[in-house]
Amino acid sequence: GLDSYKALEIIKLLKKIAKGHGTGGNRVTVIATIHQPSARIFGELEELLVLVQGHTAYFGPANQLRSYCDTMDTQCPPFTNPAEFFLENLMESKIDRLRVRDAWTSSKRGSDTK
């Protein structure tokens, strides 16, 4: 595994590549699986896909995950990593997984991505 510094450096490098640096200006899509991202790594993400039991629970701007948590009647405390908060609450069943999946499916963005 990577230490947190190296993991952050790799994310920053991937972000540069995605924006066309080092690829002749050609933007590319970067897809990565990140387990338990640190707050600093999470801050580097632009788009985020969260799956729950194989179903989309959230897909959108990473910086809007905190406000999405609020719509699930569970507020992410200030200075808390939203990704960690969302996943911990899902795993501990503090947020009903089916409710999250159904809320996403019925949301405007969720219906647009089917």
N, C-alpha and C positions, 0 to 999 in steps of 0.2 A: 504494500500500500504506500501511498504518498503522504508525506507530512502536510500540514495545512498550508504552509508557505508554497511548496511545490504545486499542490493542487490549485491554488489560486493563480500561480504563474501560468499553469497550463490553460486554465479557463480564460485568462487574459489573452494568451496567444491564440486560442481558438476564436475568441471574439474578433481579434484583428484579422484573422484569416477570413472569417465570415463577412467582414466588411470590405474585403478585397485587397488587403495589404499582403504583399508577397505572392499574389495570384494574378498579377498583371491588371489589377483593378476589377477583376471579376468577382462579384459577390457570390458566396456559396452558402448553402444551408448546412449548419452543424447541428447534429442531433447527438445528445449525450445522456447517459443515465448517470445521475448523481445521487448517491445515497447519503443522506444526512449532510446536506451542504451547510458549510459554516455561513454565518451572517454575511461575511465579506464575499464569499462565492455567490451567495444568493443575490447580493446587491449587483453583481455583474450580469446576471441573467436578464434577458429581455422578455422572451416568451417562455411560458411554463406550462407543462402538461402534467397533471396529477391523475394517476389512475387508482381506482379502488375496485378491487376484485375484477380487474380487466375492463372496467367501465370508466369513462371520463368523469372525474369529479371536479376538475377545473382545467380550463385551457384559456390562456390569455396572458396579458401583461403580468410579469412577475410582480411588479410594484403595486398591483391591484389585489393581490391575494389577501392582504390584511383586511381590506374593505369587504371582500367576498366572505371572509370568516364572519364578519359582523352580520351578514345576511343569514347566517346559519345560527343566529342567536348565541354565539359564543365569541366574545371580543378578544382579540389578540392583544395582550398587554403591551404597553409601550416598551421599547428596548428589548423586545422578544423577537427572535427569528421567526417570521411568519411561516416558513416552510416547516420548521421543526414543530411549531405550535399546531399547525393544521394536521400534520401526520400523527403526532402524538395523540391528539384528541380523537382522530379517527381510529387509531389502533386501540385506544383505551375506551372506545365506544362512548365518549362524551358527546360526540357528534354522531348521529345515526347515519351509517354508511349508505343505506338505501335512500334516506332523505337527501343526502348530499348528491347522490347520483341522479335522483329524480329532479332535484332543484336545478342541477346543471342542465339536464335534458330539456326541461321546460323553460330555461332562460333564453333570452334573445340570442346570445352568442352560441349557446348550446344547440339551438334549433338551426342556426346558420351553418354549423359545422357537421351536420349529419351526413 
